[in-house]
Structures are given as structure tokens and as C-alpha cells.
Amino acid sequence: MWNLPNALSLLRMLLALPVCIALWHNQTTLAVSLGIIAMLTDYLDGYYARKLNQVSEMGKILDPLADKVIVISLIIILAIMQRIPLWLTVMIFLRDILILLGGIYLKKKLGYVVPSNQTGKWTVLFIALYIIYKALDYSYFEQYIITFIALMLVISFVQYLMRAIKLLRNA
């Protein structure tokens, strides 16, 4: 249960608080630096889980949960700071909460944790990059960027939903 990949996921979750505090206090360099470290832990936890043959049910829960904790925390801070649109904040929040609740439901029904899909992972990466972009207070081409992210949110949610329906039908 407690191994390097799970420790990296837990570290990512714990980094949410100092990143949010740094961002709130306009310590942009610190916030972005810690955010990049958090992004690296997201890559490294999966890499080491596979390389060290330490893929676990706990890791399948911790990894996406850590993503959700840090992403939701940061988008709420950025929304309060009025750096990102409220509608996008709500969209990201609802998608993540629905996927989390759906994952819990599937775990109870199927008896195992359904892993994230590639589109979901790419969506989180683009959201993370957008958070860094907005932490730096950039706004170039923002309408295109948020439109792309909104599209990725819808596509990834529909894919999660379709996979859940298929898994439940085959159960």
C-alpha cells in the first residue's frame, strides 16, 4: 500500500496548500515552481508504479484524487482572484466531482478501481498548464485556450461515462 508511487501522489495532494497560499499572496514564482513539482509527481508516480511493478488499488485511487484536490483548489483560488471565468471553474469542478463519484460507484459495483483514461489524463495536463498560464497572469489567446479546455472536459467526461455504462452492462 505505501510505496514510492503512492507517496508521490500523496505529496502532490499535500502540495495543494502551499501552492494555493503562494498564489493567493502573489508569490508567483514560488506558486509556479511548486506547481511544476506537483506536475512532475503526477508523471513520476505512474512511471514508478509501472517500472517497479507497484501498481496498486490504493494508487489507482490516490493518483486521480491528488489531481482533483490540487486542480480544484487552484481553480477556486484563481476564480476568487477573478483570473479565470466562473463558468469554467464550475465546469472543471462538476466534471471532477462527477468522475470521482462515478469512480466510487463503479468500485462498489465492480469490486475494483477503474483506472483513468488517456483523454482524462491529457485534460488534466491541459488544465494544469492553463493554471500555470493564469498564475503568471497571462491572457493572450485565452478565449481559444478556454474553449479548447472546455471541449476536452466534455470529451473526457463523455468517454468516462460511456466506459462506465459499458462496464456496468458487462458486469
VMD Tcl script that builds the backbone (N, CA, C; Angstrom):
set m [mol new atoms 513]
animate dup $m
set s [atomselect $m all]
$s set {name element resname resid chain x y z} {
  {N N MET 1 A 0.824 -1.193 0.000}
  {CA C MET 1 A 0.000 0.000 0.000}
  {C C MET 1 A 0.869 1.258 0.000}
  {N N TRP 2 A 1.822 1.348 0.946}
  {CA C TRP 2 A 2.676 2.530 0.966}
  {C C TRP 2 A 3.969 2.240 0.231}
  {N N ASN 3 A 4.087 2.858 -0.914}
  {CA C ASN 3 A 5.249 2.677 -1.764}
  {C C ASN 3 A 5.586 4.026 -2.396}
  {N N LEU 4 A 6.633 4.065 -3.197}
  {CA C LEU 4 A 7.076 5.316 -3.807}
  {C C LEU 4 A 5.985 5.973 -4.655}
  {N N PRO 5 A 5.322 5.237 -5.569}
  {CA C PRO 5 A 4.284 5.899 -6.370}
  {C C PRO 5 A 3.168 6.512 -5.520}
  {N N ASN 6 A 2.726 5.804 -4.497}
  {CA C ASN 6 A 1.659 6.339 -3.638}
  {C C ASN 6 A 2.158 7.535 -2.826}
  {N N ALA 7 A 3.413 7.500 -2.398}
  {CA C ALA 7 A 3.987 8.636 -1.671}
  {C C ALA 7 A 4.047 9.874 -2.568}
  {N N LEU 8 A 4.371 9.672 -3.843}
  {CA C LEU 8 A 4.402 10.799 -4.782}
  {C C LEU 8 A 3.005 11.384 -4.991}
  {N N SER 9 A 1.999 10.536 -5.064}
  {CA C SER 9 A 0.620 11.022 -5.188}
  {C C SER 9 A 0.209 11.801 -3.948}
  {N N LEU 10 A 0.577 11.278 -2.783}
  {CA C LEU 10 A 0.258 11.963 -1.530}
  {C C LEU 10 A 0.982 13.305 -1.461}
  {N N LEU 11 A 2.236 13.344 -1.889}
  {CA C LEU 11 A 2.990 14.599 -1.920}
  {C C LEU 11 A 2.272 15.623 -2.799}
  {N N ARG 12 A 1.784 15.188 -3.953}
  {CA C ARG 12 A 1.062 16.094 -4.858}
  {C C ARG 12 A -0.173 16.674 -4.164}
  {N N MET 13 A -0.872 15.829 -3.442}
  {CA C MET 13 A -2.058 16.286 -2.735}
  {C C MET 13 A -1.668 17.325 -1.668}
  {N N LEU 14 A -0.590 17.041 -0.947}
  {CA C LEU 14 A -0.142 17.947 0.108}
  {C C LEU 14 A 0.402 19.268 -0.447}
  {N N LEU 15 A 0.903 19.246 -1.672}
  {CA C LEU 15 A 1.422 20.471 -2.286}
  {C C LEU 15 A 0.310 21.469 -2.620}
  {N N ALA 16 A -0.935 21.017 -2.648}
  {CA C ALA 16 A -2.046 21.910 -2.988}
  {C C ALA 16 A -2.078 23.122 -2.058}
  {N N LEU 17 A -1.908 22.913 -0.756}
  {CA C LEU 17 A -1.999 24.014 0.200}
  {C C LEU 17 A -0.898 25.058 -0.003}
  {N N PRO 18 A 0.390 24.679 -0.030}
  {CA C PRO 18 A 1.403 25.721 -0.228}
  {C C PRO 18 A 1.309 26.400 -1.598}
  {N N VAL 19 A 0.890 25.676 -2.633}
  {CA C VAL 19 A 0.735 26.310 -3.950}
  {C C VAL 19 A -0.373 27.356 -3.873}
  {N N CYS 20 A -1.486 27.000 -3.256}
  {CA C CYS 20 A -2.610 27.936 -3.133}
  {C C CYS 20 A -2.233 29.160 -2.305}
  {N N ILE 21 A -1.525 28.931 -1.198}
  {CA C ILE 21 A -1.104 30.056 -0.345}
  {C C ILE 21 A -0.159 30.979 -1.103}
  {N N ALA 22 A 0.805 30.399 -1.800}
  {CA C ALA 22 A 1.751 31.212 -2.578}
  {C C ALA 22 A 1.018 31.999 -3.665}
  {N N LEU 23 A 0.092 31.361 -4.340}
  {CA C LEU 23 A -0.669 32.043 -5.393}
  {C C LEU 23 A -1.498 33.178 -4.799}
  {N N TRP 24 A -2.169 32.907 -3.696}
  {CA C TRP 24 A -3.017 33.911 -3.043}
  {C C TRP 24 A -2.208 35.149 -2.632}
  {N N HIS 25 A -0.953 34.922 -2.215}
  {CA C HIS 25 A -0.097 36.021 -1.774}
  {C C HIS 25 A 0.772 36.572 -2.916}
  {N N ASN 26 A 0.375 36.264 -4.147}
  {CA C ASN 26 A 1.061 36.748 -5.356}
  {C C ASN 26 A 2.544 36.407 -5.373}
  {N N GLN 27 A 2.901 35.283 -4.788}
  {CA C GLN 27 A 4.269 34.776 -4.875}
  {C C GLN 27 A 4.299 33.818 -6.072}
  {N N THR 28 A 4.227 34.426 -7.241}
  {CA C THR 28 A 4.031 33.683 -8.478}
  {C C THR 28 A 5.142 32.680 -8.748}
  {N N THR 29 A 6.371 33.086 -8.560}
  {CA C THR 29 A 7.495 32.180 -8.836}
  {C C THR 29 A 7.414 30.943 -7.949}
  {N N LEU 30 A 7.132 31.135 -6.677}
  {CA C LEU 30 A 7.010 30.004 -5.762}
  {C C LEU 30 A 5.815 29.130 -6.140}
  {N N ALA 31 A 4.677 29.759 -6.426}
  {CA C ALA 31 A 3.469 29.002 -6.791}
  {C C ALA 31 A 3.709 28.172 -8.046}
  {N N VAL 32 A 4.300 28.777 -9.067}
  {CA C VAL 32 A 4.554 28.058 -10.326}
  {C C VAL 32 A 5.594 26.962 -10.111}
  {N N SER 33 A 6.632 27.243 -9.341}
  {CA C SER 33 A 7.665 26.231 -9.079}
  {C C SER 33 A 7.074 25.019 -8.366}
  {N N LEU 34 A 6.277 25.265 -7.325}
  {CA C LEU 34 A 5.633 24.160 -6.612}
  {C C LEU 34 A 4.626 23.440 -7.506}
  {N N GLY 35 A 3.945 24.194 -8.355}
  {CA C GLY 35 A 3.002 23.593 -9.300}
  {C C GLY 35 A 3.707 22.665 -10.283}
  {N N ILE 36 A 4.864 23.071 -10.749}
  {CA C ILE 36 A 5.633 22.225 -11.672}
  {C C ILE 36 A 6.116 20.962 -10.955}
  {N N ILE 37 A 6.519 21.111 -9.708}
  {CA C ILE 37 A 6.906 19.924 -8.915}
  {C C ILE 37 A 5.712 18.985 -8.792}
  {N N ALA 38 A 4.541 19.547 -8.526}
  {CA C ALA 38 A 3.328 18.720 -8.429}
  {C C ALA 38 A 3.056 18.001 -9.747}
  {N N MET 39 A 3.234 18.706 -10.878}
  {CA C MET 39 A 3.034 18.068 -12.185}
  {C C MET 39 A 4.031 16.932 -12.388}
  {N N LEU 40 A 5.262 17.131 -11.952}
  {CA C LEU 40 A 6.274 16.076 -12.080}
  {C C LEU 40 A 5.898 14.849 -11.259}
  {N N THR 41 A 5.338 15.068 -10.060}
  {CA C THR 41 A 4.941 13.913 -9.253}
  {C C THR 41 A 3.833 13.129 -9.950}
  {N N ASP 42 A 3.004 13.831 -10.722}
  {CA C ASP 42 A 1.930 13.153 -11.452}
  {C C ASP 42 A 2.520 12.222 -12.511}
  {N N TYR 43 A 3.550 12.678 -13.179}
  {CA C TYR 43 A 4.219 11.832 -14.168}
  {C C TYR 43 A 4.980 10.700 -13.483}
  {N N LEU 44 A 5.742 11.052 -12.439}
  {CA C LEU 44 A 6.627 10.078 -11.800}
  {C C LEU 44 A 5.876 8.977 -11.067}
  {N N ASP 45 A 4.710 9.273 -10.481}
  {CA C ASP 45 A 4.007 8.211 -9.749}
  {C C ASP 45 A 3.597 7.087 -10.689}
  {N N GLY 46 A 3.096 7.444 -11.862}
  {CA C GLY 46 A 2.730 6.416 -12.835}
  {C C GLY 46 A 3.940 5.682 -13.393}
  {N N TYR 47 A 5.004 6.435 -13.661}
  {CA C TYR 47 A 6.234 5.841 -14.192}
  {C C TYR 47 A 6.784 4.796 -13.224}
  {N N TYR 48 A 6.921 5.182 -11.953}
  {CA C TYR 48 A 7.484 4.254 -10.970}
  {C C TYR 48 A 6.533 3.115 -10.626}
  {N N ALA 49 A 5.244 3.369 -10.679}
  {CA C ALA 49 A 4.290 2.282 -10.418}
  {C C ALA 49 A 4.484 1.166 -11.440}
  {N N ARG 50 A 4.643 1.562 -12.705}
  {CA C ARG 50 A 4.841 0.553 -13.755}
  {C C ARG 50 A 6.250 -0.037 -13.706}
  {N N LYS 51 A 7.256 0.820 -13.582}
  {CA C LYS 51 A 8.648 0.363 -13.597}
  {C C LYS 51 A 8.968 -0.563 -12.423}
  {N N LEU 52 A 8.451 -0.236 -11.243}
  {CA C LEU 52 A 8.735 -1.029 -10.048}
  {C C LEU 52 A 7.670 -2.087 -9.787}
  {N N ASN 53 A 6.742 -2.222 -10.729}
  {CA C ASN 53 A 5.632 -3.167 -10.590}
  {C C ASN 53 A 4.887 -2.936 -9.267}
  {N N GLN 54 A 4.577 -1.660 -9.008}
  {CA C GLN 54 A 3.890 -1.282 -7.771}
  {C C GLN 54 A 2.530 -0.645 -8.049}
  {N N VAL 55 A 1.901 -1.050 -9.143}
  {CA C VAL 55 A 0.541 -0.592 -9.419}
  {C C VAL 55 A -0.354 -1.195 -8.353}
  {N N SER 56 A -1.156 -0.359 -7.699}
  {CA C SER 56 A -1.997 -0.851 -6.605}
  {C C SER 56 A -3.378 -0.223 -6.681}
  {N N GLU 57 A -4.327 -0.853 -6.024}
  {CA C GLU 57 A -5.677 -0.283 -5.937}
  {C C GLU 57 A -5.616 1.072 -5.235}
  {N N MET 58 A -4.775 1.176 -4.195}
  {CA C MET 58 A -4.620 2.445 -3.483}
  {C C MET 58 A -4.082 3.515 -4.428}
  {N N GLY 59 A -3.113 3.160 -5.249}
  {CA C GLY 59 A -2.547 4.109 -6.203}
  {C C GLY 59 A -3.557 4.558 -7.240}
  {N N LYS 60 A -4.420 3.637 -7.659}
  {CA C LYS 60 A -5.454 3.989 -8.630}
  {C C LYS 60 A -6.464 4.971 -8.048}
  {N N ILE 61 A -6.527 5.019 -6.734}
  {CA C ILE 61 A -7.410 5.987 -6.061}
  {C C ILE 61 A -6.643 7.278 -5.769}
  {N N LEU 62 A -5.429 7.146 -5.192}
  {CA C LEU 62 A -4.659 8.317 -4.783}
  {C C LEU 62 A -4.273 9.221 -5.944}
  {N N ASP 63 A -3.849 8.633 -7.059}
  {CA C ASP 63 A -3.371 9.433 -8.188}
  {C C ASP 63 A -4.455 10.387 -8.703}
  {N N PRO 64 A -5.625 9.903 -9.122}
  {CA C PRO 64 A -6.631 10.850 -9.599}
  {C C PRO 64 A -7.195 11.741 -8.488}
  {N N LEU 65 A -7.226 11.235 -7.251}
  {CA C LEU 65 A -7.701 12.065 -6.143}
  {C C LEU 65 A -6.753 13.242 -5.920}
  {N N ALA 66 A -5.451 12.969 -5.978}
  {CA C ALA 66 A -4.461 14.045 -5.831}
  {C C ALA 66 A -4.626 15.078 -6.936}
  {N N ASP 67 A -4.853 14.609 -8.160}
  {CA C ASP 67 A -5.097 15.534 -9.278}
  {C C ASP 67 A -6.296 16.417 -8.979}
  {N N LYS 68 A -7.372 15.799 -8.521}
  {CA C LYS 68 A -8.602 16.538 -8.266}
  {C C LYS 68 A -8.429 17.547 -7.132}
  {N N VAL 69 A -7.731 17.153 -6.068}
  {CA C VAL 69 A -7.521 18.053 -4.928}
  {C C VAL 69 A -6.751 19.291 -5.370}
  {N N ILE 70 A -5.639 19.090 -6.076}
  {CA C ILE 70 A -4.814 20.251 -6.433}
  {C C ILE 70 A -5.488 21.093 -7.520}
  {N N VAL 71 A -6.104 20.464 -8.499}
  {CA C VAL 71 A -6.753 21.222 -9.573}
  {C C VAL 71 A -7.931 22.021 -9.027}
  {N N ILE 72 A -8.805 21.382 -8.275}
  {CA C ILE 72 A -9.976 22.091 -7.755}
  {C C ILE 72 A -9.552 23.216 -6.810}
  {N N SER 73 A -8.564 22.963 -5.968}
  {CA C SER 73 A -8.079 24.009 -5.054}
  {C C SER 73 A -7.591 25.224 -5.835}
  {N N LEU 74 A -6.796 24.974 -6.848}
  {CA C LEU 74 A -6.209 26.083 -7.603}
  {C C LEU 74 A -7.240 26.813 -8.468}
  {N N ILE 75 A -8.171 26.096 -9.059}
  {CA C ILE 75 A -9.155 26.823 -9.876}
  {C C ILE 75 A -10.073 27.667 -8.994}
  {N N ILE 76 A -10.337 27.197 -7.783}
  {CA C ILE 76 A -11.161 28.010 -6.871}
  {C C ILE 76 A -10.407 29.282 -6.484}
  {N N ILE 77 A -9.120 29.153 -6.160}
  {CA C ILE 77 A -8.311 30.340 -5.823}
  {C C ILE 77 A -8.273 31.294 -7.014}
  {N N LEU 78 A -8.017 30.763 -8.212}
  {CA C LEU 78 A -7.948 31.623 -9.401}
  {C C LEU 78 A -9.299 32.266 -9.707}
  {N N ALA 79 A -10.390 31.559 -9.453}
  {CA C ALA 79 A -11.719 32.137 -9.673}
  {C C ALA 79 A -11.980 33.262 -8.669}
  {N N ILE 80 A -11.612 33.036 -7.408}
  {CA C ILE 80 A -11.777 34.086 -6.393}
  {C C ILE 80 A -10.947 35.313 -6.766}
  {N N MET 81 A -9.763 35.065 -7.313}
  {CA C MET 81 A -8.887 36.161 -7.742}
  {C C MET 81 A -9.351 36.766 -9.074}
  {N N GLN 82 A -10.419 36.217 -9.632}
  {CA C GLN 82 A -11.011 36.650 -10.903}
  {C C GLN 82 A -10.031 36.574 -12.072}
  {N N ARG 83 A -9.226 35.518 -12.056}
  {CA C ARG 83 A -8.291 35.283 -13.159}
  {C C ARG 83 A -8.834 34.266 -14.168}
  {N N ILE 84 A -9.815 33.473 -13.746}
  {CA C ILE 84 A -10.439 32.536 -14.687}
  {C C ILE 84 A -11.954 32.691 -14.586}
  {N N PRO 85 A -12.647 32.423 -15.675}
  {CA C PRO 85 A -14.103 32.592 -15.659}
  {C C PRO 85 A -14.786 31.615 -14.705}
  {N N LEU 86 A -15.822 32.102 -14.061}
  {CA C LEU 86 A -16.572 31.280 -13.123}
  {C C LEU 86 A -17.171 30.058 -13.813}
  {N N TRP 87 A -17.668 30.214 -15.046}
  {CA C TRP 87 A -18.298 29.085 -15.745}
  {C C TRP 87 A -17.291 27.953 -15.971}
  {N N LEU 88 A -16.030 28.305 -16.249}
  {CA C LEU 88 A -15.013 27.278 -16.457}
  {C C LEU 88 A -14.675 26.599 -15.123}
  {N N THR 89 A -14.625 27.379 -14.063}
  {CA C THR 89 A -14.400 26.827 -12.726}
  {C C THR 89 A -15.475 25.802 -12.383}
  {N N VAL 90 A -16.734 26.178 -12.617}
  {CA C VAL 90 A -17.858 25.283 -12.328}
  {C C VAL 90 A -17.772 24.029 -13.197}
  {N N MET 91 A -17.414 24.211 -14.455}
  {CA C MET 91 A -17.325 23.078 -15.380}
  {C C MET 91 A -16.249 22.078 -14.936}
  {N N ILE 92 A -15.077 22.580 -14.574}
  {CA C ILE 92 A -13.989 21.711 -14.120}
  {C C ILE 92 A -14.391 21.018 -12.818}
  {N N PHE 93 A -14.947 21.795 -11.893}
  {CA C PHE 93 A -15.358 21.255 -10.595}
  {C C PHE 93 A -16.402 20.151 -10.767}
  {N N LEU 94 A -17.445 20.423 -11.556}
  {CA C LEU 94 A -18.501 19.425 -11.744}
  {C C LEU 94 A -17.987 18.164 -12.418}
  {N N ARG 95 A -17.169 18.307 -13.442}
  {CA C ARG 95 A -16.609 17.139 -14.133}
  {C C ARG 95 A -15.821 16.280 -13.155}
  {N N ASP 96 A -14.944 16.928 -12.382}
  {CA C ASP 96 A -14.105 16.167 -11.457}
  {C C ASP 96 A -14.926 15.495 -10.359}
  {N N ILE 97 A -15.899 16.191 -9.824}
  {CA C ILE 97 A -16.732 15.611 -8.768}
  {C C ILE 97 A -17.566 14.452 -9.324}
  {N N LEU 98 A -18.143 14.633 -10.507}
  {CA C LEU 98 A -18.939 13.558 -11.109}
  {C C LEU 98 A -18.086 12.330 -11.416}
  {N N ILE 99 A -16.874 12.545 -11.911}
  {CA C ILE 99 A -15.981 11.418 -12.193}
  {C C ILE 99 A -15.577 10.732 -10.885}
  {N N LEU 100 A -15.304 11.508 -9.847}
  {CA C LEU 100 A -14.957 10.935 -8.546}
  {C C LEU 100 A -16.114 10.096 -7.985}
  {N N LEU 101 A -17.321 10.661 -8.005}
  {CA C LEU 101 A -18.489 9.922 -7.503}
  {C C LEU 101 A -18.773 8.686 -8.359}
  {N N GLY 102 A -18.618 8.820 -9.676}
  {CA C GLY 102 A -18.797 7.679 -10.566}
  {C C GLY 102 A -17.777 6.591 -10.295}
  {N N GLY 103 A -16.533 7.001 -10.028}
  {CA C GLY 103 A -15.488 6.030 -9.699}
  {C C GLY 103 A -15.784 5.279 -8.414}
  {N N ILE 104 A -16.304 5.988 -7.424}
  {CA C ILE 104 A -16.685 5.339 -6.160}
  {C C ILE 104 A -17.816 4.338 -6.409}
  {N N TYR 105 A -18.795 4.745 -7.201}
  {CA C TYR 105 A -19.919 3.867 -7.522}
  {C C TYR 105 A -19.439 2.618 -8.266}
  {N N LEU 106 A -18.567 2.806 -9.265}
  {CA C LEU 106 A -18.041 1.670 -10.024}
  {C C LEU 106 A -17.235 0.730 -9.128}
  {N N LYS 107 A -16.464 1.286 -8.208}
  {CA C LYS 107 A -15.675 0.454 -7.281}
  {C C LYS 107 A -16.605 -0.439 -6.463}
  {N N LYS 108 A -17.712 0.134 -5.993}
  {CA C LYS 108 A -18.660 -0.657 -5.198}
  {C C LYS 108 A -19.353 -1.717 -6.050}
  {N N LYS 109 A -19.714 -1.372 -7.270}
  {CA C LYS 109 A -20.442 -2.299 -8.133}
  {C C LYS 109 A -19.539 -3.376 -8.736}
  {N N LEU 110 A -18.328 -2.984 -9.142}
  {CA C LEU 110 A -17.446 -3.901 -9.863}
  {C C LEU 110 A -16.429 -4.589 -8.953}
  {N N GLY 111 A -16.128 -3.961 -7.820}
  {CA C GLY 111 A -15.163 -4.545 -6.899}
  {C C GLY 111 A -13.718 -4.184 -7.206}
  {N N TYR 112 A -13.511 -3.285 -8.152}
  {CA C TYR 112 A -12.151 -2.831 -8.450}
  {C C TYR 112 A -12.196 -1.378 -8.914}
  {N N VAL 113 A -11.044 -0.726 -8.859}
  {CA C VAL 113 A -10.938 0.669 -9.265}
  {C C VAL 113 A -10.694 0.726 -10.769}
  {N N VAL 114 A -11.531 1.482 -11.454}
  {CA C VAL 114 A -11.364 1.671 -12.896}
  {C C VAL 114 A -10.317 2.772 -13.093}
  {N N PRO 115 A -9.236 2.479 -13.817}
  {CA C PRO 115 A -8.182 3.493 -13.981}
  {C C PRO 115 A -8.613 4.636 -14.896}
  {N N SER 116 A -7.892 5.741 -14.790}
  {CA C SER 116 A -8.139 6.899 -15.645}
  {C C SER 116 A -7.883 6.530 -17.098}
  {N N ASN 117 A -8.512 7.285 -18.002}
  {CA C ASN 117 A -8.236 7.065 -19.422}
  {C C ASN 117 A -7.280 8.145 -19.936}
  {N N GLN 118 A -6.736 7.925 -21.117}
  {CA C GLN 118 A -5.743 8.846 -21.682}
  {C C GLN 118 A -6.312 10.243 -21.900}
  {N N THR 119 A -7.546 10.330 -22.383}
  {CA C THR 119 A -8.134 11.645 -22.623}
  {C C THR 119 A -8.269 12.407 -21.307}
  {N N GLY 120 A -8.652 11.711 -20.248}
  {CA C GLY 120 A -8.745 12.339 -18.934}
  {C C GLY 120 A -7.398 12.847 -18.454}
  {N N LYS 121 A -6.349 12.058 -18.689}
  {CA C LYS 121 A -5.003 12.467 -18.284}
  {C C LYS 121 A -4.541 13.692 -19.078}
  {N N TRP 122 A -4.811 13.703 -20.378}
  {CA C TRP 122 A -4.454 14.856 -21.204}
  {C C TRP 122 A -5.235 16.098 -20.780}
  {N N THR 123 A -6.497 15.903 -20.426}
  {CA C THR 123 A -7.324 17.029 -19.978}
  {C C THR 123 A -6.743 17.651 -18.720}
  {N N VAL 124 A -6.344 16.812 -17.765}
  {CA C VAL 124 A -5.738 17.319 -16.528}
  {C C VAL 124 A -4.432 18.055 -16.842}
  {N N LEU 125 A -3.642 17.533 -17.769}
  {CA C LEU 125 A -2.398 18.208 -18.155}
  {C C LEU 125 A -2.695 19.595 -18.719}
  {N N PHE 126 A -3.676 19.693 -19.623}
  {CA C PHE 126 A -4.004 20.999 -20.211}
  {C C PHE 126 A -4.553 21.961 -19.164}
  {N N ILE 127 A -5.334 21.450 -18.228}
  {CA C ILE 127 A -5.838 22.297 -17.136}
  {C C ILE 127 A -4.667 22.780 -16.285}
  {N N ALA 128 A -3.720 21.886 -15.980}
  {CA C ALA 128 A -2.549 22.265 -15.179}
  {C C ALA 128 A -1.733 23.345 -15.882}
  {N N LEU 129 A -1.541 23.189 -17.186}
  {CA C LEU 129 A -0.805 24.204 -17.948}
  {C C LEU 129 A -1.557 25.533 -17.967}
  {N N TYR 130 A -2.888 25.459 -18.069}
  {CA C TYR 130 A -3.713 26.671 -18.034}
  {C C TYR 130 A -3.616 27.342 -16.662}
  {N N ILE 131 A -3.586 26.555 -15.596}
  {CA C ILE 131 A -3.442 27.116 -14.250}
  {C C ILE 131 A -2.116 27.865 -14.136}
  {N N ILE 132 A -1.036 27.283 -14.655}
  {CA C ILE 132 A 0.264 27.966 -14.632}
  {C C ILE 132 A 0.192 29.247 -15.457}
  {N N TYR 133 A -0.413 29.158 -16.618}
  {CA C TYR 133 A -0.591 30.305 -17.515}
  {C C TYR 133 A -1.312 31.439 -16.787}
  {N N LYS 134 A -2.390 31.095 -16.059}
  {CA C LYS 134 A -3.169 32.114 -15.357}
  {C C LYS 134 A -2.474 32.563 -14.076}
  {N N ALA 135 A -1.696 31.674 -13.446}
  {CA C ALA 135 A -0.919 32.083 -12.274}
  {C C ALA 135 A 0.078 33.165 -12.666}
  {N N LEU 136 A 0.585 33.050 -13.882}
  {CA C LEU 136 A 1.502 34.068 -14.417}
  {C C LEU 136 A 0.741 35.298 -14.922}
  {N N ASP 137 A -0.580 35.236 -14.843}
  {CA C ASP 137 A -1.497 36.321 -15.216}
  {C C ASP 137 A -1.425 36.680 -16.705}
  {N N TYR 138 A -1.230 35.658 -17.535}
  {CA C TYR 138 A -1.267 35.860 -18.983}
  {C C TYR 138 A -2.703 35.791 -19.480}
  {N N SER 139 A -2.941 36.433 -20.615}
  {CA C SER 139 A -4.286 36.371 -21.193}
  {C C SER 139 A -4.264 36.282 -22.717}
  {N N TYR 140 A -3.095 36.123 -23.317}
  {CA C TYR 140 A -3.004 36.004 -24.767}
  {C C TYR 140 A -3.747 34.761 -25.243}
  {N N PHE 141 A -4.565 34.918 -26.250}
  {CA C PHE 141 A -5.304 33.805 -26.862}
  {C C PHE 141 A -6.170 33.040 -25.853}
  {N N GLU 142 A -6.540 33.703 -24.774}
  {CA C GLU 142 A -7.245 32.993 -23.705}
  {C C GLU 142 A -8.555 32.384 -24.168}
  {N N GLN 143 A -9.301 33.083 -25.001}
  {CA C GLN 143 A -10.594 32.540 -25.434}
  {C C GLN 143 A -10.409 31.207 -26.165}
  {N N TYR 144 A -9.371 31.101 -26.969}
  {CA C TYR 144 A -9.090 29.843 -27.669}
  {C C TYR 144 A -8.686 28.742 -26.678}
  {N N ILE 145 A -7.876 29.112 -25.711}
  {CA C ILE 145 A -7.395 28.140 -24.728}
  {C C ILE 145 A -8.555 27.601 -23.891}
  {N N ILE 146 A -9.414 28.496 -23.386}
  {CA C ILE 146 A -10.508 28.010 -22.540}
  {C C ILE 146 A -11.554 27.250 -23.354}
  {N N THR 147 A -11.716 27.613 -24.614}
  {CA C THR 147 A -12.626 26.845 -25.476}
  {C C THR 147 A -12.091 25.433 -25.672}
  {N N PHE 148 A -10.795 25.318 -25.906}
  {CA C PHE 148 A -10.160 24.012 -26.063}
  {C C PHE 148 A -10.306 23.187 -24.787}
  {N N ILE 149 A -10.053 23.801 -23.643}
  {CA C ILE 149 A -10.166 23.080 -22.368}
  {C C ILE 149 A -11.607 22.646 -22.135}
  {N N ALA 150 A -12.563 23.521 -22.418}
  {CA C ALA 150 A -13.978 23.153 -22.243}
  {C C ALA 150 A -14.332 21.964 -23.132}
  {N N LEU 151 A -13.846 21.957 -24.347}
  {CA C LEU 151 A -14.080 20.842 -25.262}
  {C C LEU 151 A -13.453 19.561 -24.717}
  {N N MET 152 A -12.230 19.651 -24.211}
  {CA C MET 152 A -11.559 18.481 -23.627}
  {C C MET 152 A -12.326 17.972 -22.399}
  {N N LEU 153 A -12.862 18.877 -21.602}
  {CA C LEU 153 A -13.643 18.481 -20.430}
  {C C LEU 153 A -14.866 17.671 -20.848}
  {N N VAL 154 A -15.560 18.141 -21.875}
  {CA C VAL 154 A -16.762 17.442 -22.347}
  {C C VAL 154 A -16.388 16.084 -22.931}
  {N N ILE 155 A -15.383 16.052 -23.792}
  {CA C ILE 155 A -14.975 14.800 -24.440}
  {C C ILE 155 A -14.540 13.773 -23.384}
  {N N SER 156 A -13.702 14.196 -22.445}
  {CA C SER 156 A -13.218 13.236 -21.441}
  {C C SER 156 A -14.363 12.747 -20.556}
  {N N PHE 157 A -15.292 13.637 -20.197}
  {CA C PHE 157 A -16.426 13.214 -19.373}
  {C C PHE 157 A -17.296 12.209 -20.117}
  {N N VAL 158 A -17.570 12.480 -21.387}
  {CA C VAL 158 A -18.392 11.556 -22.186}
  {C C VAL 158 A -17.694 10.206 -22.301}
  {N N GLN 159 A -16.389 10.201 -22.487}
  {CA C GLN 159 A -15.657 8.937 -22.565}
  {C C GLN 159 A -15.731 8.168 -21.243}
  {N N TYR 160 A -15.564 8.871 -20.126}
  {CA C TYR 160 A -15.694 8.210 -18.819}
  {C C TYR 160 A -17.098 7.626 -18.659}
  {N N LEU 161 A -18.096 8.402 -19.037}
  {CA C LEU 161 A -19.485 7.963 -18.901}
  {C C LEU 161 A -19.763 6.737 -19.772}
  {N N MET 162 A -19.322 6.778 -21.021}
  {CA C MET 162 A -19.542 5.644 -21.933}
  {C C MET 162 A -18.837 4.386 -21.427}
  {N N ARG 163 A -17.625 4.544 -20.913}
  {CA C ARG 163 A -16.891 3.392 -20.379}
  {C C ARG 163 A -17.597 2.829 -19.147}
  {N N ALA 164 A -18.096 3.712 -18.284}
  {CA C ALA 164 A -18.814 3.255 -17.083}
  {C C ALA 164 A -20.059 2.482 -17.459}
  {N N ILE 165 A -20.810 2.991 -18.419}
  {CA C ILE 165 A -22.042 2.301 -18.864}
  {C C ILE 165 A -21.682 0.926 -19.418}
  {N N LYS 166 A -20.642 0.867 -20.225}
  {CA C LYS 166 A -20.219 -0.416 -20.814}
  {C C LYS 166 A -19.794 -1.409 -19.727}
  {N N LEU 167 A -19.021 -0.947 -18.774}
  {CA C LEU 167 A -18.556 -1.819 -17.692}
  {C C LEU 167 A -19.726 -2.326 -16.856}
  {N N LEU 168 A -20.683 -1.471 -16.584}
  {CA C LEU 168 A -21.851 -1.872 -15.790}
  {C C LEU 168 A -22.716 -2.861 -16.542}
  {N N ARG 169 A -22.847 -2.683 -17.855}
  {CA C ARG 169 A -23.631 -3.626 -18.668}
  {C C ARG 169 A -22.984 -5.010 -18.698}
  {N N ASN 170 A -21.641 -5.028 -18.720}
  {CA C ASN 170 A -20.921 -6.303 -18.799}
  {C C ASN 170 A -20.728 -6.962 -17.439}
  {N N ALA 171 A -21.085 -6.253 -16.379}
  {CA C ALA 171 A -20.878 -6.802 -15.020}
  {C C ALA 171 A -21.926 -7.840 -14.663}
}
mol reanalyze $m
mol bondsrecalc $m
mol representation Tube
mol addrep $m
